[in-house]
Amino acid sequence: MHPQARRILGALAAAGALGGVFLLYTRPEFWVLMANQVWACL
């Protein structure tokens, strides 16, 4: 793969991951659900 194409794909993947995390932060009920599930495993 061309180095520039790899850099562009990496940047797009990072931007997508950051966008996903931002969307999750706008939904606090998701974090409450995750915390409850983790607590149940302990």
Secondary structure by P-SEA (a helix, b strand, c coil): ccaaaaaaaaaaaaaaaaaaaaaaaacaaaaaaaaaaaaaac
